């Protein structure tokens, strides 16, 4: 949730026509990672409550819990809890308290990530213990995706000795929610046709990024479940939470997410949205704005030495609805002509498909790679 408002809007979809192939995304999560890693190097810890702590050094018990295995969690021990309270809850339970060892955890994590990279075209690591894998080109359907996920779980267990939970879905949000629902050491596959029935009964705080405060504000509006959220007026959501979070909540409640799986080194997107002088759907007013935005973001891409492979437009309608259209190119580029042409075509197709006037229009680029000296890009073939 740390992205700018524009980049978050650029990652949302209205569920209509899209110009990208179907996606299959996997979220792999190492269960209670720090504790499990400690059990790996000291097998005698297995079966005992294990608590890994960040000690402040002021006293023997000052500091907080970094993570706890499931044996400790049964006693109510949670991450962020004061160590003294955790020890009180585990009194008489033969618990083991250990200091964090990040160098060791990083080493173990890297072993797991090397295996995961073999199973995906793109891997986005979001922590030592968690990563998204785009497996769209590795499997034909969700049946094969489940087989791949089982194979991945087996390899990590055999070669590293760790258990992982895997969620599979048509996008990152659903994969994450499936993984959370399958813990510990589980596997859940949510096919596109099953998305709504899977997420509808869940509490709103099961949506990634929805914390306690946001959930409480939603409950104050009468929204407790994802179904309630999907039925809530999106305009009121934006009024209550702002463009960024309101749009995210609305799209997530319908299981929609176009956020690509991008390698950490080149993650993110570049985008810009402008407000039109007046609400309109006139191409003569909108397309020049699209080209102006393209010039700005292309300059930034060139300055940062990056090539992009995905181009998209962001359309915010007069009723504050947020629509996006994206297109993946056959090869990465930073060519302004290509960016203008493809963005304009996406905008034209959208305007022809809707009767709504636009309030704002934007362009975004993503799926980055770093330009190498002498590299030939898509423009050289067109």
RAHUDA-V786503 format. One record per residue. N is the residue number from 0. SS is DSSP state (H for helix, E for strand, C for the rest). PSI is psi in degrees with one decimal (NA if undefined). Layout:
n = [N & N]
ss = [SS & SS]
psi = [PSI & PSI]
This chain:
n = [0 & 1 & 2 & 3 & 4 & 5 & 6 & 7 & 8 & 9 & 10 & 11 & 12 & 13 & 14 & 15 & 16 & 17 & 18 & 19 & 20 & 21 & 22 & 23 & 24 & 25 & 26 & 27 & 28 & 29 & 30 & 31 & 32 & 33 & 34 & 35 & 36 & 37 & 38 & 39 & 40 & 41 & 42 & 43 & 44 & 45 & 46 & 47 & 48 & 49 & 50 & 51 & 52 & 53 & 54 & 55 & 56 & 57 & 58 & 59 & 60 & 61 & 62 & 63 & 64 & 65 & 66 & 67 & 68 & 69 & 70 & 71 & 72 & 73 & 74 & 75 & 76 & 77 & 78 & 79 & 80 & 81 & 82 & 83 & 84 & 85 & 86 & 87 & 88 & 89 & 90 & 91 & 92 & 93 & 94 & 95 & 96 & 97 & 98 & 99 & 100 & 101 & 102 & 103 & 104 & 105 & 106 & 107 & 108 & 109 & 110 & 111 & 112 & 113 & 114 & 115 & 116 & 117 & 118 & 119 & 120 & 121 & 122 & 123 & 124 & 125 & 126 & 127 & 128 & 129 & 130 & 131 & 132 & 133 & 134 & 135 & 136 & 137 & 138 & 139 & 140 & 141 & 142 & 143 & 144 & 145 & 146 & 147 & 148 & 149 & 150 & 151 & 152 & 153 & 154 & 155 & 156 & 157 & 158 & 159 & 160 & 161 & 162 & 163 & 164 & 165 & 166 & 167 & 168 & 169 & 170 & 171 & 172 & 173 & 174 & 175 & 176 & 177 & 178 & 179 & 180 & 181 & 182 & 183 & 184 & 185 & 186 & 187 & 188 & 189 & 190 & 191 & 192 & 193 & 194 & 195 & 196 & 197 & 198 & 199 & 200 & 201 & 202 & 203 & 204 & 205 & 206 & 207 & 208 & 209 & 210 & 211 & 212 & 213 & 214 & 215 & 216 & 217 & 218 & 219 & 220 & 221 & 222 & 223 & 224 & 225 & 226 & 227 & 228 & 229 & 230 & 231 & 232 & 233 & 234 & 235 & 236 & 237 & 238 & 239 & 240 & 241 & 242 & 243 & 244 & 245 & 246 & 247 & 248 & 249 & 250 & 251 & 252 & 253 & 254 & 255 & 256 & 257 & 258 & 259 & 260 & 261 & 262 & 263 & 264 & 265 & 266 & 267 & 268 & 269 & 270 & 271 & 272 & 273 & 274 & 275 & 276 & 277 & 278 & 279 & 280 & 281 & 282 & 283 & 284 & 285 & 286 & 287 & 288 & 289 & 290 & 291 & 292 & 293 & 294 & 295 & 296 & 297 & 298 & 299 & 300 & 301 & 302 & 303 & 304 & 305 & 306 & 307 & 308 & 309 & 310 & 311 & 312 & 313 & 314 & 315 & 316 & 317 & 318 & 319 & 320 & 321 & 322 & 323 & 324 & 325 & 326 & 327 & 328 & 329 & 330 & 331 & 332 & 333 & 334 & 335 & 336 & 337 & 338 & 339 & 340 & 341 & 342 & 343 & 344 & 345 & 346 & 347 & 348 & 349 & 350 & 351 & 352 & 353 & 354 & 355 & 356 & 357 & 358 & 359 & 360 & 361 & 362 & 363 & 364 & 365 & 366 & 367 & 368 & 369 & 370 & 371 & 372 & 373 & 374 & 375 & 376 & 377 & 378 & 379 & 380 & 381]
ss = [C & C & C & C & H & H & H & H & H & C & C & C & C & C & C & C & C & C & E & C & C & C & C & C & E & E & E & E & E & E & C & C & H & H & H & H & H & H & H & H & H & C & H & H & H & C & C & C & C & E & E & E & E & E & E & C & C & C & C & C & C & C & E & E & E & E & E & E & C & H & H & H & H & C & C & C & C & C & C & C & C & E & H & H & H & H & H & H & H & C & C & C & C & C & C & E & E & E & E & C & C & H & H & H & H & H & H & H & H & H & H & H & H & H & H & H & H & C & C & C & C & E & E & E & E & E & E & C & C & E & E & E & E & E & C & C & C & C & C & C & C & H & H & H & H & H & H & H & H & H & H & H & H & H & H & H & H & H & H & C & C & C & C & E & E & E & E & E & E & C & C & H & H & H & H & H & H & H & H & H & H & H & C & C & C & C & E & E & E & C & C & H & H & H & H & H & H & H & H & H & C & C & E & H & H & H & C & C & C & C & C & H & H & H & H & H & H & H & H & H & C & C & C & C & E & H & H & H & H & H & H & C & C & H & H & H & H & H & H & H & H & H & H & H & H & H & H & H & H & H & H & H & H & C & C & C & C & C & C & C & C & C & C & H & H & H & C & C & E & E & E & E & E & E & E & E & E & E & E & E & C & C & H & H & H & H & H & H & H & H & H & H & H & H & H & H & H & H & H & H & H & H & H & H & C & E & E & E & E & E & E & E & E & E & E & E & E & C & C & C & C & E & E & E & E & E & E & E & E & E & E & E & E & C & C & H & H & H & H & H & H & H & H & H & H & H & H & H & H & H & H & H & H & C & C & C & C & E & E & E & E & E & E & E & E & E & E & E & E & E & C & C & C & C & C & C & C & H & H & H & H & C]
psi = [10.1 & -1.6 & 163.0 & 166.0 & -41.1 & -43.6 & -32.3 & -42.8 & -35.2 & -15.2 & 1.3 & 158.2 & 152.5 & 3.9 & 3.1 & -146.5 & 138.1 & 156.4 & 32.3 & 150.6 & 162.2 & 147.3 & 150.5 & 117.9 & 141.4 & 136.2 & 116.7 & 128.1 & 120.0 & 117.9 & 135.2 & 59.5 & -53.5 & -44.5 & -40.5 & -37.0 & -37.4 & -38.2 & -30.8 & -43.0 & -10.3 & 82.3 & -19.6 & -13.1 & -17.6 & 131.2 & -12.3 & 154.2 & 120.4 & 126.2 & 121.4 & 129.1 & 152.5 & 105.0 & 136.2 & -23.3 & -6.7 & -45.0 & 175.7 & -20.6 & 4.1 & 136.3 & -171.9 & 163.2 & 127.3 & -46.3 & 161.4 & 144.8 & 176.0 & -27.8 & -39.3 & -34.8 & -26.1 & -20.5 & 5.7 & 15.5 & 131.0 & 159.4 & 141.0 & -8.1 & 141.3 & 140.5 & -39.9 & -40.7 & -39.0 & -41.5 & -35.7 & -42.9 & -26.3 & 13.8 & 125.7 & 7.9 & 10.0 & 43.3 & 156.0 & 126.7 & 126.4 & 149.9 & 152.2 & 148.6 & 79.5 & -34.0 & -42.9 & -43.4 & -38.2 & -41.4 & -45.1 & -43.0 & -42.9 & -34.6 & -41.6 & -43.9 & -33.4 & -37.8 & -45.2 & -37.5 & -26.7 & -15.9 & 2.8 & 155.7 & -27.1 & 130.0 & 126.7 & 104.6 & 125.4 & 13.4 & 173.9 & -26.0 & 10.5 & 141.0 & 145.7 & 140.7 & 126.4 & 112.2 & 19.6 & -36.8 & 2.9 & -18.2 & 158.7 & -26.8 & -177.5 & -19.8 & -46.3 & -32.1 & -40.0 & -40.0 & -42.3 & -42.1 & -40.8 & -39.4 & -41.2 & -46.1 & -43.7 & -41.8 & -42.6 & -38.6 & -43.7 & -46.3 & -26.6 & -30.1 & 16.8 & 148.8 & 139.4 & 152.0 & 138.6 & 133.4 & 138.8 & 133.0 & -179.6 & -4.1 & 178.4 & -41.0 & -46.5 & -38.6 & -41.8 & -45.4 & -35.5 & -41.3 & -44.7 & -38.2 & -22.7 & -5.5 & 148.4 & 157.6 & 40.4 & -179.7 & 125.0 & 131.1 & 125.0 & 108.0 & 158.0 & -41.2 & -17.2 & 0.3 & -52.2 & -41.7 & -28.0 & -47.4 & -25.3 & -46.3 & -5.6 & 147.9 & 150.2 & -25.3 & 0.2 & -10.8 & 127.9 & 131.4 & -9.3 & 106.1 & -170.6 & -44.7 & -43.3 & -40.9 & -39.3 & -39.8 & -39.1 & -41.4 & -34.4 & -21.3 & 5.2 & 14.0 & 111.5 & -35.8 & 166.6 & -34.1 & -44.7 & -42.1 & -40.6 & -28.9 & -6.7 & 144.9 & 117.4 & -30.3 & -40.8 & -33.0 & -45.2 & -39.8 & -39.0 & -40.6 & -4.5 & 166.1 & -48.7 & -59.7 & -37.8 & -44.3 & -40.4 & -44.6 & -43.6 & -47.7 & -43.1 & -34.9 & -20.0 & 7.0 & 25.8 & 136.3 & 117.6 & 8.0 & 118.8 & 156.2 & 116.3 & 134.9 & 141.9 & -40.3 & -29.4 & 35.9 & 170.2 & -166.9 & 163.4 & 129.9 & 161.2 & 137.2 & 136.2 & 153.9 & 130.6 & 154.4 & -32.6 & 158.4 & 129.0 & 160.3 & 19.4 & 118.7 & -33.7 & -24.2 & -33.2 & -42.9 & -37.6 & -34.4 & -39.7 & -43.7 & -37.3 & -43.3 & -41.4 & -40.9 & -39.9 & -48.2 & -27.0 & -38.4 & -41.0 & -41.1 & -43.8 & -43.6 & -38.7 & -3.5 & 34.2 & 151.1 & 148.8 & 149.9 & -13.4 & 131.7 & 140.9 & 159.8 & 151.1 & 121.8 & 122.8 & 114.5 & 170.7 & -28.3 & 15.4 & 16.7 & 146.6 & 119.4 & 144.0 & 152.8 & 135.5 & 157.2 & 134.8 & 131.3 & 158.2 & -19.9 & 156.9 & 153.8 & 166.8 & 22.0 & 125.9 & -39.6 & -42.9 & -43.4 & -45.3 & -45.8 & -48.4 & -38.3 & -41.7 & -39.7 & -41.5 & -41.9 & -43.1 & -47.3 & -39.4 & -46.2 & -33.8 & -18.8 & -4.7 & 153.7 & 6.5 & 143.1 & 153.1 & 143.2 & -38.8 & 155.6 & 144.0 & 167.0 & 143.0 & 151.8 & 148.0 & -165.9 & 61.7 & 150.7 & 155.9 & 131.8 & 129.7 & 151.8 & 128.0 & 7.0 & 135.7 & 135.1 & -176.8 & -34.9 & -28.8 & -12.4 & -3.5 & NA]
